[in-house]
Amino acid sequence: MKGDGRKYGFTIESHNGGFGPYFRYDFVAAEEWKEYYFPFDEFGGKYFGRDIGQNFNQPELVRRIGIILSDKKPGKFALELDWIAFE
């Protein structure tokens, strides 16, 4: 991944649409190509942006993934992905 030095969140969901909790891991995107590792058990649970006090512990249930800009600052952003893998 290569970015712009801004803060992002990698999100995972275990439900198929609708309203349910999601889990997020925040990171700062380096301005040079870098390989990242996000441990599932460090994804914090959220529901409508509020902490739910649990971490993700069932990677076999991942249904959707996403990336959000999470520094709450308006403006341009840049993030490039080469590949994503789950282990």
C-alpha positions in Angstrom: 0.0 0.0 0.0 1.1 3.6 -0.6 -0.6 6.6 0.7 -0.4 10.2 1.6 0.4 10.2 5.3 -3.2 10.5 6.4 -5.1 8.2 8.8 -7.4 5.5 7.4 -9.4 2.7 8.8 -9.6 -0.8 7.4 -13.1 -2.2 8.1 -14.5 -5.7 8.2 -18.1 -6.8 8.6 -19.5 -10.2 9.4 -23.1 -9.5 8.3 -24.6 -9.3 4.8 -25.8 -5.7 4.6 -28.3 -3.9 6.9 -27.3 -2.4 10.1 -24.9 -4.3 12.3 -21.6 -3.8 14.0 -18.4 -3.4 12.0 -14.8 -3.7 13.1 -12.1 -1.2 12.3 -8.3 -1.1 12.5 -6.8 2.4 12.1 -3.5 3.1 10.4 -1.5 5.9 8.8 -0.7 5.3 5.2 3.0 5.7 4.5 4.0 7.8 1.5 6.2 5.0 0.1 5.2 1.4 -0.8 4.9 -0.6 2.4 3.4 -4.0 3.4 0.9 -3.9 6.3 -0.3 -6.6 8.6 -3.6 -6.0 10.5 -4.3 -8.7 13.2 -8.0 -9.6 13.3 -8.1 -9.6 17.1 -7.0 -5.9 17.1 -10.0 -4.7 15.0 -12.2 -2.7 17.4 -15.9 -3.1 17.3 -18.1 -0.2 16.3 -21.8 0.4 15.9 -22.8 3.7 14.2 -19.3 5.0 15.0 -19.4 4.2 18.7 -17.1 1.6 20.4 -19.0 -1.6 21.4 -16.2 -2.9 23.7 -15.3 -6.0 21.7 -12.7 -7.0 19.1 -13.2 -9.3 16.1 -12.4 -12.9 16.7 -14.0 -14.9 13.9 -12.2 -14.3 10.6 -14.0 -17.1 8.9 -17.2 -14.9 9.1 -15.8 -11.9 7.1 -18.4 -10.9 4.5 -17.3 -7.4 3.5 -14.2 -5.2 3.7 -13.7 -1.5 3.3 -11.3 1.4 3.7 -12.3 4.7 5.1 -10.5 8.0 5.6 -10.7 8.4 9.3 -8.8 11.6 10.2 -12.0 13.8 10.0 -10.2 16.4 7.8 -11.7 17.5 4.5 -9.6 17.5 1.4 -8.0 15.4 -1.2 -6.6 12.0 -0.4 -4.6 9.3 -2.1 -4.3 5.6 -1.4 -3.0 2.9 -3.7 -3.4 -0.9 -3.0 -1.4 -3.5 -4.8 -3.0 -6.6 -3.2 -5.0 -7.8 -0.1 -4.7 -11.3 1.4 -6.3 -12.9 4.5 -4.4 -15.5 6.5 
